[in-house]
Amino acid sequence: MRFKPKTLQDILEAIFKGAGSNAAEAEIIAGHLVDASLSGHDSHGPIRALAYIKAVKKNELIPNAQPTVLFSTDTIATLEGNHGYGQVIARAATDLGIEKAKKSGLAMITVRNAGHIGRLGAWAERAAAAGQATLTFVNAARPGGAQLAPFGGTDRRLNAGPICFGMPSAEGKPVVLDVSTASVAMGKIRLARNKKEKLREPCIVDGNGNLSDDPEALYGPPPGAVLPFGGHKGSGLCMFTDLFAGLLSGAGADYEGPPCEWYPINNMMVLHIDVGTFADFGAVSEQLGAYAAWVKKSPPQTPGGEVLMPGEYERLSREKRGAGLIEVDDTTWKQVMEAADLAGVPRETIDSLMGSAAA
């Protein structure tokens, strides 16, 4: 099915409000999920709704919870997420980091016990709009989402290890690298499973120790594990998401105890750098533009292809999808409807919001 972005957002807002969120919170969460799909990352879009609502029903995720400042100075702060929606907690943490870095040039914010934070690039883009560069590390402490095998290993020991770097530009075109240290992001594996598609390469070690490109190999039985990208390099980076986001936030690392398929609690460490404090922002932006132009002039490997800077794919995707419709596969849509049922939203309400907007 295909939906206008506004229609899809209205449906998701109704679901989150049905599950207990106030209107402002529902708008933030739904807007983040729709923007993820507009950015070309359906793995962080409406497919997440059912897991969120299930977590709410199990009291693992608390609607309308706001972060508590546990410790704060002019340049650093630690926030307790109180098991609130990650999009709300991460937004508050980002705004606090922006505020502190504007005054001091640098700021570091750690967050613990927040719900799934979503697409990290959104927070890097928010900071970039304020002229700030960011370095972000995220983990999920046990009981957490251990899915990765360490380099040389075959079972689940590490979390997905999300990392994001952002660099602002005066032209409003920040450079944003938002990656998981897994060969394939967990959400993309779930999406491929919903679509009954194979992965782009064998990157899963199944429960018997064999490489596979079948998403089902991750789930088993027996359950498998995802390989980190780049061998020891990705494995080492993933460990630092635990060390920085987990240990420095006070939440802990993803080790010991039973892993689970998906758990909604994330922990985060973000370093904010106010670019204008260290150099002339206009000059830096000009140099960034020249640098990007130099990189993009490399002859493409694929005829008719294009070399893209980090974050450019998302901007191009927004331009394309924002002018049209967002496609939601049948399995994901059934999951969205299951979320609506769990949230107590009548099908008549969904039908009314859809109107003639779905195709």
C-alpha positions in Angstrom: 0.0 0.0 0.0 1.1 3.6 -0.6 0.3 6.6 1.6 0.7 10.3 1.5 3.2 11.2 4.3 0.6 13.3 6.2 -2.0 10.5 6.1 0.6 7.9 7.4 1.6 10.4 10.2 -2.1 10.9 11.2 -2.6 7.1 11.4 0.5 6.7 13.6 -0.4 9.6 15.8 -3.8 8.1 16.4 -2.1 4.8 17.4 0.3 6.4 19.8 -2.4 8.6 21.4 -4.6 5.4 21.7 -1.7 3.8 23.7 -1.6 6.8 26.1 0.7 9.5 24.6 -0.5 13.1 24.6 -0.9 14.9 21.3 2.5 16.5 21.4 4.3 13.3 22.1 2.4 11.3 19.5 3.3 14.0 16.9 7.0 13.7 17.7 7.1 9.9 17.5 4.9 9.6 14.4 6.8 12.5 12.7 10.1 10.8 13.4 8.9 7.4 11.9 7.5 9.0 8.8 10.6 11.1 8.3 12.7 8.0 8.6 10.7 6.5 5.7 10.9 9.7 3.7 14.7 9.6 4.3 14.8 6.1 2.7 15.1 4.1 5.9 11.9 2.1 6.1 13.7 0.0 8.7 13.1 2.9 11.2 9.7 3.9 10.0 6.2 2.5 10.6 7.6 -1.0 11.0 8.6 0.1 14.5 5.1 0.9 15.7 4.0 -2.6 16.8 7.2 -3.2 18.9 6.6 0.2 20.6 3.0 -0.5 21.5 3.8 -4.0 22.7 6.5 -2.4 25.0 3.9 0.0 26.3 1.5 -2.8 27.1 4.3 -4.6 29.0 5.2 -1.3 30.9 8.7 -1.4 29.4 7.9 1.9 27.6 6.2 4.7 29.5 4.0 7.2 27.5 4.6 10.9 28.3 7.7 10.2 30.5 10.2 13.1 30.4 13.9 12.9 31.1 15.4 13.8 34.5 18.7 15.6 34.7 20.8 13.6 37.1 24.0 15.7 36.8 24.8 18.9 35.0 27.6 21.4 34.6 28.2 24.1 31.9 29.5 21.5 29.5 28.2 18.1 30.5 25.0 16.4 31.6 23.6 12.9 32.3 19.9 12.3 31.7 17.7 9.5 33.0 15.2 8.6 30.3 12.7 7.1 32.7 11.8 4.5 30.0 10.1 7.2 27.9 9.8 7.1 24.1 13.4 7.5 22.8 12.4 10.1 20.2 11.2 12.4 23.0 14.2 11.8 25.2 16.7 12.1 22.4 15.2 15.3 21.2 15.4 16.8 24.7 19.0 15.6 25.0 19.9 17.1 21.7 18.4 20.5 22.5 20.2 20.5 25.9 23.5 19.7 24.1 22.9 22.5 21.6 22.2 24.9 24.4 25.4 24.0 26.3 27.7 23.9 23.3 26.5 27.3 22.2 27.7 28.7 25.5 30.9 26.7 25.9 31.9 25.5 22.5 31.8 21.9 23.6 29.2 19.7 25.4 28.8 16.1 26.1 25.4 14.6 27.0 24.8 11.0 28.2 21.4 9.4 28.3 20.3 6.2 30.0 17.1 4.2 30.0 15.4 5.7 27.0 13.1 3.9 24.6 14.3 3.1 21.1 16.0 6.4 19.9 15.2 5.8 16.3 17.2 7.1 13.3 20.2 8.8 14.8 20.7 11.0 11.7 17.7 13.0 12.7 19.4 14.2 15.9 22.6 15.0 14.0 20.6 17.0 11.5 18.9 18.9 14.3 22.2 19.8 15.8 23.7 20.7 12.4 20.8 23.2 11.9 22.2 25.0 15.0 25.7 25.0 13.5 27.0 22.1 15.5 28.9 18.9 14.7 28.1 15.8 16.7 29.5 12.3 17.5 26.9 9.9 18.7 27.2 6.4 20.2 24.2 4.2 21.3 23.9 0.9 23.0 21.2 -1.3 24.7 22.3 -2.8 28.0 21.1 -6.3 29.0 18.5 -7.4 28.9 19.2 -5.9 25.5 19.2 -6.5 21.8 22.4 -8.6 21.4 22.4 -9.6 17.8 26.1 -9.4 16.6 28.8 -12.0 16.9 32.2 -10.5 17.8 35.0 -10.9 15.2 36.0 -14.5 15.2 32.9 -15.6 17.1 29.6 -17.3 16.1 27.0 -16.4 18.7 25.2 -13.2 19.9 27.5 -11.2 22.2 27.2 -7.5 21.0 24.4 -5.1 20.3 23.9 -3.5 16.9 26.3 -0.7 17.8 24.7 2.4 16.1 27.1 5.3 15.5 26.4 8.7 13.9 28.7 11.6 13.0 27.3 15.0 11.8 29.0 18.1 10.3 27.0 21.3 9.6 26.9 23.4 6.5 25.7 27.0 6.0 23.9 25.8 2.9 21.7 23.5 5.1 23.2 20.4 3.6 25.0 18.7 6.6 27.3 15.7 6.1 25.7 13.0 8.3 27.0 9.4 8.6 24.5 7.2 10.4 25.4 3.6 10.5 25.1 0.4 12.5 28.3 -1.6 13.0 26.3 -4.7 11.8 26.8 -5.8 8.2 23.1 -5.1 7.8 21.1 -3.0 10.2 18.6 -5.0 12.4 15.7 -3.1 11.1 16.7 -3.9 7.5 16.8 -7.5 8.4 13.3 -7.3 9.8 12.1 -5.5 6.7 13.6 -8.1 4.4 11.9 -10.8 6.5 8.6 -9.0 6.2 9.1 -8.7 2.4 10.3 -12.3 2.2 13.5 -11.2 0.5 17.1 -12.4 0.8 19.8 -10.1 2.2 22.3 -8.5 -0.2 25.0 -10.8 1.0 25.6 -13.7 3.4 26.1 -11.8 6.7 24.3 -14.0 9.2 25.9 -17.0 11.1 23.0 -19.3 11.6 22.5 -21.4 14.8 24.6 -24.2 13.3 27.6 -21.9 12.5 26.9 -21.6 8.8 26.9 -18.3 6.8 23.4 -17.3 5.3 21.7 -14.6 3.4 18.3 -15.6 4.7 16.8 -13.3 7.4 15.1 -16.3 9.0 18.5 -17.6 9.9 18.8 -14.9 12.5 15.6 -16.0 14.3 16.1 -19.7 14.1 15.5 -22.0 15.8 18.3 -22.1 16.9 18.9 -18.3 16.7 21.8 -17.0 14.7 23.9 -13.9 14.9 24.8 -11.0 12.5 28.4 -10.4 11.5 29.9 -6.9 12.1 31.0 -5.0 9.0 34.7 -4.9 8.2 35.7 -7.8 10.4 37.7 -6.7 13.4 37.1 -3.0 12.6 33.4 -3.1 12.9 33.6 -5.4 15.9 35.9 -3.0 17.7 33.7 0.0 16.9 30.7 -1.9 18.2 32.4 -2.5 21.5 33.0 1.2 21.9 29.3 1.9 21.6 29.0 -0.2 24.8 32.0 1.5 26.4 30.9 5.1 25.6 27.1 4.9 25.5 26.7 2.1 28.0 29.4 2.6 30.7 29.7 6.4 30.6 25.9 6.8 30.9 25.8 4.5 33.9 23.5 2.1 32.2 26.0 -0.7 31.6 27.2 -2.7 28.6 25.5 -5.3 26.5 27.0 -8.4 28.1 26.0 -11.3 30.4 22.5 -12.4 30.9 20.1 -13.6 28.2 19.8 -11.5 25.0 16.4 -10.9 23.5 15.2 -10.3 20.0 14.4 -6.7 20.5 14.2 -4.5 23.6 13.2 -0.9 23.6 15.7 0.6 26.0 18.6 2.6 24.5 21.5 4.5 26.1 23.4 7.3 24.3 26.5 9.5 24.5 26.7 12.6 22.3 29.5 15.1 21.9 28.4 18.5 20.5 30.9 20.8 18.9 29.9 24.4 18.1 31.8 24.9 14.9 31.7 28.7 15.0 33.5 28.6 18.3 36.6 27.0 16.8 36.6 28.6 13.3 34.7 30.9 11.0 31.5 29.0 10.3 31.2 30.5 6.8 34.8 29.6 5.9 34.3 26.1 7.2 31.2 25.7 5.1 32.9 26.9 2.0 35.7 24.5 2.6 33.2 21.7 3.2 31.5 22.5 -0.1 34.8 22.4 -2.0 35.8 19.2 -0.3 32.5 17.5 -1.2 32.7 18.7 -4.8 36.2 17.2 -5.0 35.0 13.8 -3.6 32.0 13.7 -5.9 34.1 14.3 -9.0 35.5 10.8 -8.7 34.4 8.8 -11.8 31.5 6.5 -10.7 32.0 2.7 -10.7 28.6 2.2 -12.2 27.9 3.9 -15.6 25.4 6.7 -14.9 25.9 6.4 -11.2 26.9 9.1 -8.8 29.3 9.5 -5.8 27.3 10.6 -2.8 28.4 12.3 0.4 27.1 10.9 3.7 23.6 12.3 4.3 23.0 13.0 0.6 21.0 9.8 0.0 18.6 10.9 2.7 18.1 14.4 1.2 17.5 12.9 -2.3 15.1 10.3 -0.9 13.1 13.1 0.9 12.8 15.0 -2.3 11.6 12.0 -4.2 9.3 10.4 -1.5 8.1 13.7 -0.2 6.6 14.6 -3.5 4.8 11.3 -3.8 3.7 8.4 -1.7 5.3 6.2 0.9 5.1 2.5 0.2 4.3 0.2 3.1 4.6 -3.5 2.4 1.7 -5.8 3.3 3.3 -7.5 6.3 4.3 -4.2 7.8 0.9 -2.7 7.3 -0.7 -5.8 9.1 1.7 -5.1 12.0 0.6 -1.4 12.0 -3.0 -2.6 12.2 -2.1 -5.0 15.0 -0.5 -2.0 16.8 -3.8 -0.1 16.3 -5.8 -3.0 17.8 -3.5 -3.2 20.8 -3.8 0.6 21.3 -7.6 0.4 21.1 -7.9 2.4 17.9 -11.1 1.3 16.0 -10.6 0.2 12.4 -13.2 2.8 11.5 -10.9 5.5 12.8 -8.1 4.2 10.6 -10.4 3.9 7.6 -11.5 7.5 8.1 -8.0 8.8 8.3 -7.0 6.8 5.2 -10.0 8.1 3.1 -8.9 8.0 -0.5 -5.3 8.7 0.4 -4.0 5.1 0.2 -3.3 3.6 -3.2 
